[in-house]
Amino acid sequence: MERLDEFRSTLMAQRRQLLTQVAHLEDDLRWLDASVEAEMQEEGQEQTIARLLTRLDEHDRDEIAAIERALQRIDRGEYGTCKACREPIPFARQRAVPTADTCLPCAELREALERT
């Protein structure tokens, strides 16, 4: 139970950090939008900035969603069990990647399949 509490605290701290980063990013964007010089208003530059921000935003959303799923697995008593093979996920992997929902062999297999 202590390990679950440790993982829950780690995940919640990561979530807080991501939400803070997103808030700072939004503040920076508002400042940038208000402060950009006329020559920076070119359409190509705006599109590049928009694509970059979309990717950053998607990455943050994906991380927050992974944290939420991990917290739900803790609540359901499923945390630490590989969703693919149903074997326990080693503690070292849980500590390294608290959002991991698969053991390393299953994660590697999934990645290999995705590459093909």
C-alpha positions as a Markdown table, in Angstrom:
| # | Residue | x | y | z |
|---|---|---|---|---|
| 1 | Met | 0.0 | 0.0 | 0.0 |
| 2 | Glu | 2.9 | 2.4 | 0.7 |
| 3 | Arg | 4.2 | 1.9 | -2.9 |
| 4 | Leu | 0.7 | 2.8 | -4.2 |
| 5 | Asp | 0.7 | 5.9 | -2.1 |
| 6 | Glu | 4.2 | 6.8 | -3.4 |
| 7 | Phe | 3.1 | 6.3 | -7.0 |
| 8 | Arg | -0.1 | 8.3 | -6.5 |
| 9 | Ser | 1.9 | 11.2 | -5.0 |
| 10 | Thr | 4.4 | 11.1 | -7.9 |
| 11 | Leu | 1.6 | 11.0 | -10.5 |
| 12 | Met | -0.3 | 13.9 | -8.8 |
| 13 | Ala | 2.9 | 16.0 | -8.6 |
| 14 | Gln | 3.6 | 15.3 | -12.3 |
| 15 | Arg | 0.0 | 16.3 | -13.2 |
| 16 | Arg | 0.4 | 19.6 | -11.1 |
| 17 | Gln | 3.6 | 20.3 | -12.9 |
| 18 | Leu | 2.1 | 19.8 | -16.4 |
| 19 | Leu | -0.9 | 21.9 | -15.6 |
| 20 | Thr | 1.4 | 24.7 | -14.3 |
| 21 | Gln | 3.5 | 24.4 | -17.5 |
| 22 | Val | 0.3 | 24.7 | -19.6 |
| 23 | Ala | -0.8 | 27.8 | -17.7 |
| 24 | His | 2.6 | 29.4 | -18.2 |
| 25 | Leu | 2.5 | 28.6 | -21.9 |
| 26 | Glu | -0.9 | 30.2 | -22.2 |
| 27 | Asp | 0.4 | 33.3 | -20.4 |
| 28 | Asp | 3.4 | 33.4 | -22.7 |
| 29 | Leu | 1.1 | 33.0 | -25.8 |
| 30 | Arg | -1.1 | 35.9 | -24.6 |
| 31 | Trp | 2.0 | 38.1 | -24.1 |
| 32 | Leu | 3.4 | 37.0 | -27.5 |
| 33 | Asp | 0.1 | 37.7 | -29.2 |
| 34 | Ala | 0.0 | 41.2 | -27.7 |
| 35 | Ser | 3.7 | 42.0 | -28.3 |
| 36 | Val | 4.5 | 40.6 | -31.7 |
| 37 | Glu | 5.8 | 43.1 | -34.2 |
| 38 | Ala | 4.1 | 43.6 | -37.6 |
| 39 | Glu | 6.8 | 41.7 | -39.6 |
| 40 | Met | 6.2 | 38.7 | -37.4 |
| 41 | Gln | 2.5 | 38.6 | -38.5 |
| 42 | Glu | 3.4 | 36.8 | -41.8 |
| 43 | Glu | 1.1 | 33.9 | -42.5 |
| 44 | Gly | 3.8 | 31.3 | -42.8 |
| 45 | Gln | 5.3 | 32.2 | -39.4 |
| 46 | Glu | 1.9 | 32.1 | -37.8 |
| 47 | Gln | 1.2 | 28.7 | -39.2 |
| 48 | Thr | 4.5 | 27.4 | -37.9 |
| 49 | Ile | 3.9 | 28.7 | -34.5 |
| 50 | Ala | 0.4 | 27.3 | -34.5 |
| 51 | Arg | 1.6 | 23.8 | -35.5 |
| 52 | Leu | 4.3 | 23.9 | -32.8 |
| 53 | Leu | 1.8 | 24.9 | -30.2 |
| 54 | Thr | -0.6 | 22.3 | -31.3 |
| 55 | Arg | 2.0 | 19.6 | -30.9 |
| 56 | Leu | 3.1 | 20.9 | -27.5 |
| 57 | Asp | -0.5 | 21.0 | -26.4 |
| 58 | Glu | -1.2 | 17.5 | -27.7 |
| 59 | His | 1.9 | 16.2 | -25.9 |
| 60 | Asp | 0.8 | 17.8 | -22.6 |
| 61 | Arg | -2.8 | 16.5 | -23.0 |
| 62 | Asp | -1.4 | 13.0 | -23.7 |
| 63 | Glu | 0.7 | 13.1 | -20.6 |
| 64 | Ile | -2.1 | 14.4 | -18.4 |
| 65 | Ala | -4.4 | 11.7 | -19.8 |
| 66 | Ala | -1.8 | 9.0 | -19.1 |
| 67 | Ile | -1.5 | 10.2 | -15.5 |
| 68 | Glu | -5.3 | 10.2 | -15.1 |
| 69 | Arg | -5.5 | 6.6 | -16.4 |
| 70 | Ala | -2.7 | 5.6 | -14.0 |
| 71 | Leu | -4.6 | 7.2 | -11.1 |
| 72 | Gln | -7.7 | 5.3 | -12.2 |
| 73 | Arg | -5.8 | 2.0 | -12.2 |
| 74 | Ile | -4.6 | 2.7 | -8.7 |
| 75 | Asp | -8.2 | 3.4 | -7.6 |
| 76 | Arg | -9.5 | 0.2 | -9.3 |
| 77 | Gly | -6.6 | -1.9 | -7.8 |
| 78 | Glu | -5.2 | -2.6 | -11.3 |
| 79 | Tyr | -2.0 | -0.5 | -11.0 |
| 80 | Gly | 1.1 | -2.5 | -11.6 |
| 81 | Thr | -0.5 | -5.2 | -13.8 |
| 82 | Cys | 0.4 | -5.3 | -17.5 |
| 83 | Lys | -2.7 | -4.7 | -19.5 |
| 84 | Ala | -1.4 | -6.9 | -22.3 |
| 85 | Cys | -0.1 | -10.1 | -20.5 |
| 86 | Arg | -1.7 | -9.5 | -17.1 |
| 87 | Glu | 1.7 | -10.1 | -15.4 |
| 88 | Pro | 3.0 | -7.8 | -12.7 |
| 89 | Ile | 5.0 | -4.8 | -14.0 |
| 90 | Pro | 8.4 | -4.8 | -12.3 |
| 91 | Phe | 8.8 | -2.1 | -9.6 |
| 92 | Ala | 11.8 | -0.6 | -11.3 |
| 93 | Arg | 9.7 | 0.0 | -14.4 |
| 94 | Gln | 6.9 | 1.5 | -12.3 |
| 95 | Arg | 9.3 | 3.8 | -10.6 |
| 96 | Ala | 10.9 | 4.9 | -13.9 |
| 97 | Val | 7.6 | 5.3 | -15.8 |
| 98 | Pro | 4.8 | 5.7 | -13.3 |
| 99 | Thr | 2.2 | 5.9 | -16.1 |
| 100 | Ala | 3.3 | 2.6 | -17.7 |
| 101 | Asp | 0.4 | 0.2 | -18.2 |
| 102 | Thr | 2.5 | -2.5 | -19.8 |
| 103 | Cys | 5.6 | -4.4 | -18.8 |
| 104 | Leu | 8.8 | -3.7 | -20.8 |
| 105 | Pro | 8.6 | -6.8 | -23.1 |
| 106 | Cys | 4.9 | -6.0 | -24.0 |
| 107 | Ala | 5.8 | -2.3 | -24.6 |
| 108 | Glu | 8.7 | -3.3 | -26.8 |
| 109 | Leu | 6.5 | -5.7 | -28.8 |
| 110 | Arg | 3.8 | -3.0 | -29.3 |
| 111 | Glu | 6.5 | -0.5 | -30.5 |
| 112 | Ala | 7.9 | -3.1 | -32.9 |
| 113 | Leu | 4.5 | -3.8 | -34.3 |
| 114 | Glu | 3.8 | -0.1 | -34.7 |
| 115 | Arg | 7.0 | 0.4 | -36.7 |
| 116 | Thr | 5.9 | -2.3 | -39.2 |
